[in-house]
Amino acid sequence: IFVREDCWRERPLIVHELVHVAQYERFGGIEPFLRKYLTECLTVGYPEAPLEQEAIAVAAKWLSPRS
């Protein structure tokens, strides 16, 4: 993960990117992950891409206040 120095304390960003790392591992490497991720971004759009939505949802779950 590459994160700009001015963003390294942004927990939501770090968690979001770690979800992408887990996706990368789940798909078996960078090439299969990028093929799926970029296809989704090009067909349904970046904000609606399922892998992007998964990263958003997991980050929200892990960073929400626990009751």
C-alpha distance (Angstrom), angle and dihedral (degrees) to the residues before:
residue distance angle dihedral
I1 . . .
F2 3.79 . .
V3 3.78 114.1 .
R4 3.78 123.9 174.8
E5 3.78 114.2 -112.5
D6 3.81 92.1 -114.6
C7 3.83 91.0 55.8
W8 3.78 102.8 43.9
R9 3.82 93.5 103.2
E10 3.79 94.0 53.4
R11 3.79 101.4 109.3
P12 3.82 95.7 -170.3
L13 3.80 90.2 56.3
I14 3.81 93.3 47.3
V15 3.82 93.1 48.5
H16 3.81 90.7 46.0
E17 3.80 91.2 52.4
L18 3.81 92.1 45.8
V19 3.80 88.0 56.9
H20 3.80 87.4 56.5
V21 3.82 88.4 51.7
A22 3.81 89.4 53.8
Q23 3.81 89.7 48.6
Y24 3.79 90.0 50.4
E25 3.81 89.5 53.5
R26 3.80 92.4 44.8
F27 3.82 91.4 53.5
G28 3.79 92.0 48.4
G29 3.78 102.6 -111.1
I30 3.75 147.0 -20.5
E31 3.79 98.2 -64.3
P32 3.82 98.1 53.8
F33 3.80 90.9 41.1
L34 3.80 94.1 50.0
R35 3.80 92.0 45.1
K36 3.81 90.5 55.1
Y37 3.81 95.9 38.7
L38 3.80 96.1 47.5
T39 3.81 92.6 43.4
E40 3.80 89.3 54.1
C41 3.80 92.3 47.2
L42 3.79 91.8 49.7
T43 3.80 96.3 44.9
V44 3.81 104.9 38.2
G45 3.80 100.3 13.3
Y46 3.77 132.9 -104.4
P47 3.83 98.3 -83.1
E48 3.82 93.4 48.5
A49 3.82 98.5 40.1
P50 3.82 108.2 125.2
L51 3.81 94.3 -131.9
E52 3.79 89.9 50.8
Q53 3.82 90.9 47.0
E54 3.81 89.5 50.9
A55 3.81 90.6 53.3
I56 3.80 90.9 48.6
A57 3.82 92.9 48.1
V58 3.80 95.6 47.2
A59 3.80 92.3 47.4
A60 3.81 90.5 49.3
K61 3.81 91.2 49.4
W62 3.81 94.7 49.0
L63 3.78 94.9 43.6
S64 3.80 98.9 43.7
P65 3.80 117.4 105.5
R66 3.77 111.0 -95.0
S67 3.79 117.1 -125.3
